[in-house]
Amino acid sequence: MLNKVLTQKRYIYAFSICTVLLFSLLAYILSLMFLPKTGILIILQLAVVVVSLSTNRTATIIADILGALNFNYLFTSPVYSFQMNSAEDIINTITFIVVSSLTSEFSIRYRNKSEALEQAEIRSNILLSVSHDLRTPLANIIGSLSTHNEYKEKISHAEQQRLINSAIDESHRLHNYVENILQLTRIKNNTYNYLFVPQSIWQVIKKVEDRFSDPRLSIHKGECLKDVLIQTSLIEQAIYNIVDNALKYSPSESKVTIAVRSDNHFTYICITDNGPGIAQQKLQHIFDLFYSSRKGDSGQGGSGIGLTVSKGIVEAHNGDISAQSTDQGCIFEIKLPVGEPNAQN
């Protein structure tokens, strides 16, 4: 996780420097043609604004300082030096630094406000989703247990067991939904405490199989599976969400297959179903938050959270997740980088 954070910071700082250099080059080319110093300063300030809207405060400060140095080196007399002989150039440089700093501060505040509004919208959508998706399993649990309690003396033992099993199934459904809400909140707020250790993915697959205990679920193990660097509970939840969807939308008599294999660089987990498939225009949106086939409170479809959570978890493991529709259903593939060079049988 630390390496990932350092890589992101290097990318941000590299983006900041490259943006200023690119805009400086543009300003230099235009200055050779017709552009006055005022126009040059505007272009350099624009570079700082672009950086501030895309990165953080530190990268913006770097862009501000680099822009001022470029203006001094390329556009003030004596050219190609960091000296200034003109009072006007000195004033222009100071003005550039002040205006760029203020503009970047406004840009950062605007971005923070936009992110806050986005978080508020997410929270609102979560509440709307919760109001629907918690209500249904809770109503079923209450209904089953109330019926059992009220009529247990009048109904058969088999009917009592059916009601209890129904309540248990709905409890598992409720637990899975709450777990996804929790993982989604952590992903959006970036509050995960990752602890990745090399583990066999096969043990995770077996746990997923045990959670379903569904005869329609078939798992296949490739030869020489390699360990992956994962946090077991998270990857288990990511796989569970996909398999849950596959079982939910597949015909009751059809199989859902989990196939696992490894090469020298990645371990691949393929979940294949025989459901109705996904329309091509919808395929690119299935991992979007709250994207669902459900219309309002009716119709078949989930809350639009599970696949988003799966994608966030897999990407946090430096992996990739993809989906494709076939003539006989869908194929979801999770790709995780291997964590150990030694194969595990």
C-alpha atoms as one frame of an Amber mdcrd trajectory, in Angstrom:
protein
   0.000   0.000   0.000   2.884   2.364   0.843   4.443   1.745  -2.574   1.120
   2.522  -4.241   0.843   5.840  -2.360   4.413   6.788  -3.300   3.736   5.918
  -6.930   0.618   8.123  -6.923   2.590  11.027  -5.439   5.322  10.665  -8.062
   2.672  10.652 -10.774   1.059  13.803  -9.354   4.347  15.692  -9.151   5.385
  14.533 -12.621   2.026  15.698 -13.973   2.527  19.093 -12.320   5.991  19.582
 -13.816   5.048  18.316 -17.287   1.954  20.551 -17.408   3.946  23.691 -16.619
   6.693  22.763 -19.100   4.119  22.088 -21.821   2.354  25.411 -21.273   5.749
  27.165 -21.077   6.701  25.674 -24.440   3.400  26.863 -25.897   3.972  30.352
 -24.501   7.537  30.401 -25.861   6.429  29.422 -29.379   3.667  32.046 -29.353
   6.047  34.700 -27.978   8.277  34.204 -31.007   5.287  34.984 -33.204   3.174
  37.684 -31.594   2.348  37.041 -27.926   3.204  39.855 -25.445   4.347  39.208
 -21.877   0.829  39.677 -20.534  -0.376  36.785 -22.684   2.594  34.681 -21.562
   1.698  35.235 -17.923  -1.928  34.277 -18.597  -0.835  31.010 -20.231   1.468
  30.184 -17.305  -1.298  30.988 -14.822  -3.610  28.705 -16.781  -1.085  25.898
 -16.291  -1.204  26.460 -12.532  -5.019  26.357 -12.586  -4.998  23.069 -14.515
  -2.643  21.556 -11.951  -4.686  22.857  -9.002  -7.900  21.391 -10.405  -6.272
  18.002 -10.968  -3.857  17.471  -8.081  -3.119  18.651  -4.546  -1.809  21.802
  -2.867   1.849  20.706  -2.840   1.847  19.973  -6.566   0.171  23.334  -7.164
   2.896  25.152  -5.233   5.514  23.352  -7.331   3.697  24.445 -10.497   3.512
  28.032  -9.226   7.237  28.218  -8.479   8.209  26.460 -11.714   6.011  28.817
 -13.725   7.683  31.847 -12.168  11.155  30.407 -12.844  10.245  29.655 -16.457
   8.956  33.181 -16.933  12.200  34.551 -15.493  14.452  32.250 -17.520  12.707
  32.410 -20.902  10.913  35.730 -21.099  12.742  38.359 -19.032  15.935  40.243
 -19.777  18.605  38.911 -19.734  17.060  35.895 -21.439  18.131  32.362 -20.424
  19.223  33.420 -16.978  17.641  33.812 -13.580  18.472  37.508 -13.372  16.108
  40.463 -13.893  17.181  43.942 -14.918  13.744  45.409 -15.448  11.540  46.644
 -12.621   8.525  45.835 -14.802   9.607  42.174 -15.079  10.096  41.964 -11.327
   6.625  43.384 -10.730   5.154  41.019 -13.345   6.803  38.012 -11.686   5.592
  38.990  -8.220   2.112  39.610  -9.600   2.189  36.222 -11.325   3.079  34.454
  -8.082   0.381  36.265  -6.099  -2.353  35.843  -8.704  -1.421  32.194  -9.351
  -1.458  31.455  -5.623  -4.875  33.041  -5.166  -6.287  31.414  -8.287  -4.970
  28.006  -7.295  -6.396  28.413  -3.797  -9.813  29.207  -5.249  -9.493  26.215
  -7.595  -8.603  23.872  -4.740 -11.526  25.153  -2.669 -13.857  24.720  -5.633
 -12.645  21.150  -6.106 -13.075  20.409  -2.399 -16.618  21.793  -2.516 -17.378
  19.652  -5.572 -16.024  16.552  -3.838 -18.093  17.369  -0.739 -21.217  17.681
  -2.895 -20.394  14.383  -4.573 -19.991  12.697  -1.180 -23.309  14.182  -0.059
 -24.981  12.835  -3.197 -23.464   9.397  -2.564 -24.717   9.419   1.011 -28.171
  10.427  -0.205 -28.200   7.617  -2.761 -27.020   5.145  -0.136 -29.890   6.167
   2.126 -32.361   5.736  -0.729 -30.862   2.370  -1.551 -30.937   1.303   2.083
 -34.585   2.286   2.388 -35.450  -0.213  -0.337 -32.933  -3.011   0.044 -33.109
  -3.289   3.810 -36.879  -3.135   3.868 -37.464  -6.245   1.761 -35.326  -8.777
   3.696 -36.404  -7.296   7.034 -40.067  -7.630   6.053 -39.510 -11.237   4.981
 -37.651 -12.093   8.208 -40.365 -10.521  10.355 -43.085 -12.199   8.329 -41.517
 -15.664   8.489 -40.733 -15.532  12.214 -44.101 -13.982  13.097 -45.946 -16.670
  11.160 -43.845 -19.374  12.801 -44.454 -17.950  16.266 -48.182 -17.522  15.792
 -48.993 -20.783  14.019 -46.291 -23.171  15.233 -48.908 -25.292  17.000 -51.039
 -25.572  13.872 -48.527 -26.130  11.090 -46.369 -29.129  10.326 -42.760 -29.482
  11.323 -41.717 -29.238   7.666 -43.582 -25.949   7.290 -41.978 -24.605  10.473
 -38.545 -25.518   9.123 -39.350 -23.820   5.805 -40.226 -20.584   7.601 -37.057
 -20.710   9.692 -34.904 -21.440   6.634 -36.536 -18.538   4.822 -35.670 -16.211
   7.723 -32.075 -17.508   7.733 -31.719 -16.968   3.975 -33.034 -13.424   4.265
 -30.670 -12.800   7.201 -27.713 -13.827   5.021 -28.984 -11.558   2.277 -29.270
  -8.696   4.737 -25.778  -9.350   6.099 -24.296  -9.335   2.598 -26.009  -6.058
   1.768 -24.794  -4.362   4.961 -21.269  -5.675   4.283 -21.322  -4.112   0.822
 -22.514  -0.796   2.248 -19.621  -0.880   4.722 -17.054  -1.693   2.041 -18.471
   0.984  -0.265 -18.166   3.621   2.466 -14.557   2.638   3.102 -13.718   2.711
  -0.599 -15.256   6.139  -1.144 -13.622   7.587   1.981 -10.314   5.780   1.356
 -10.232   4.495   4.951  -9.021   0.951   4.312  -6.158  -0.384   6.415  -4.683
  -2.776   3.886  -2.645  -5.727   5.078  -1.670  -7.769   2.038  -0.015 -11.145
   2.585   0.839 -13.910   0.084  -1.958 -16.465   0.136  -3.452 -19.160  -2.017
  -6.495 -17.875  -3.883  -7.921 -21.404  -3.836  -8.681 -21.148  -0.124 -10.679
 -17.988  -0.828 -12.611 -19.718  -3.610 -13.469 -22.587  -1.253 -14.790 -20.110
   1.329 -17.012 -18.527  -1.316 -18.297 -21.960  -2.297 -19.088 -22.760   1.341
 -20.997 -19.507   1.768 -23.379 -20.452  -1.042 -23.637 -24.238  -0.620 -25.426
 -24.238  -3.976 -25.209 -27.351  -6.183 -25.319 -25.127  -9.252 -21.896 -23.672
  -8.346 -18.973 -25.518  -9.934 -15.316 -24.654  -9.292 -12.275 -25.655 -11.353
  -8.658 -25.393 -10.242  -5.837 -24.883 -12.694  -2.433 -26.438 -12.246   0.275
 -24.732 -10.178  -1.761 -21.880  -8.757   0.499 -19.123  -7.489   0.072 -17.119
  -4.323  -1.365 -13.625  -4.573  -0.881 -10.630  -2.281  -4.357 -10.095  -0.874
  -6.452  -9.272   2.129  -8.552 -12.432   2.251 -11.839 -11.027   3.537 -11.917
  -8.290   0.908 -11.179 -10.521  -2.080 -13.703 -13.028  -0.765 -16.361 -10.304
  -0.729 -15.429  -9.171  -4.248 -15.781 -12.707  -5.636 -18.919 -13.359  -3.596
 -20.696 -10.331  -5.101 -20.046 -11.498  -8.656 -21.034 -15.116  -7.982 -24.162
 -13.933  -6.160 -25.223 -11.980  -9.247 -24.428 -14.928 -11.518 -26.559 -17.330
  -9.459 -29.354 -14.791  -9.123 -29.732 -14.176 -12.871 -29.002 -17.696 -14.163
 -31.789 -20.225 -14.780 -32.431 -22.495 -11.810 -31.131 -25.573 -13.645 -27.946
 -24.020 -15.107 -24.418 -24.049 -13.731 -22.260 -21.141 -12.608 -18.563 -21.885
 -12.970 -15.556 -20.446 -11.158 -12.308 -21.296 -12.941  -8.926 -20.311 -11.470
  -5.552 -20.371 -13.217  -2.161 -18.674 -12.981   0.655 -17.662 -15.290   4.005
 -16.138 -14.382   2.531 -12.725 -13.625  -1.156 -13.006 -12.756  -3.788 -15.246
 -11.261  -7.095 -15.229 -13.136 -10.525 -15.911 -11.640 -13.238 -16.404 -14.259
 -16.898 -16.557 -13.252 -19.119 -17.820 -16.055 -22.921 -17.992 -16.008 -25.697
 -18.936 -18.396 -27.978 -16.023 -17.665 -29.589 -13.583 -20.098 -26.342 -11.690
 -20.654 -25.843  -7.928 -20.629 -26.692  -5.586 -23.483 -23.602  -4.022 -25.047
 -24.714  -0.471 -24.268 -25.097  -1.425 -20.599 -21.879  -3.414 -20.295 -19.676
  -0.352 -19.830 -21.827   0.894 -16.925 -22.268  -2.226 -14.821 -19.470  -1.257
 -12.420 -20.871   2.264 -11.939 -22.228   3.058  -8.496 -26.015   2.483  -8.184
 -26.289   1.332 -11.791 -29.037  -1.287 -11.764 -31.551  -2.903 -14.064 -34.218
  -2.333 -11.439 -36.785   0.354 -12.142 -37.979   2.007  -8.965 -39.288  -0.483
  -6.414 -40.303  -3.060  -8.965 -38.583  -5.347 -11.353 -35.595  -7.610 -11.033
 -32.260  -6.070 -10.229 -29.921  -5.299  -7.390 -29.007  -2.094  -5.646 -26.106
  -1.291  -7.965 -23.556  -1.547  -5.149 -22.090  -5.062  -5.277 -20.173  -4.793
  -8.553 -18.894  -1.323  -7.635 -17.527  -2.742  -4.382 -15.925  -5.656  -6.243
 -14.213  -3.308  -8.672 -12.942  -1.052  -5.887 -11.549  -3.993  -3.912  -9.823
  -5.573  -6.912  -8.253  -2.285  -7.993  -7.028  -1.694  -4.436  -5.094  -4.962
  -4.883  -3.503  -3.573  -8.089  -5.691  -5.958 -10.053  -8.248  -5.605 -12.804
 -11.837  -6.725 -13.278 -13.720  -6.977 -16.562 -16.951  -8.366 -17.947 -18.085
  -9.578 -21.323 -21.407 -10.828 -22.581 -21.665 -14.021 -24.608 -24.438 -15.825
 -26.451 -24.973 -18.001 -23.386 -24.489 -15.559 -20.507 -21.675 -13.492 -19.016
 -18.036 -13.950 -18.134 -16.463 -11.908 -15.344 -12.702 -12.044 -14.998 -10.664
 -10.903 -11.997  -6.918 -10.552 -12.581  -4.607 -10.325  -9.558  -0.815  -9.972
  -9.631   1.027 -12.939  -8.165   2.775 -12.353  -4.858   5.303 -15.173  -4.763
   7.457 -16.734  -7.471   6.896 -20.257  -6.118   3.861 -22.145  -7.325   1.361
 -23.594  -4.890  -0.342 -26.874  -5.732
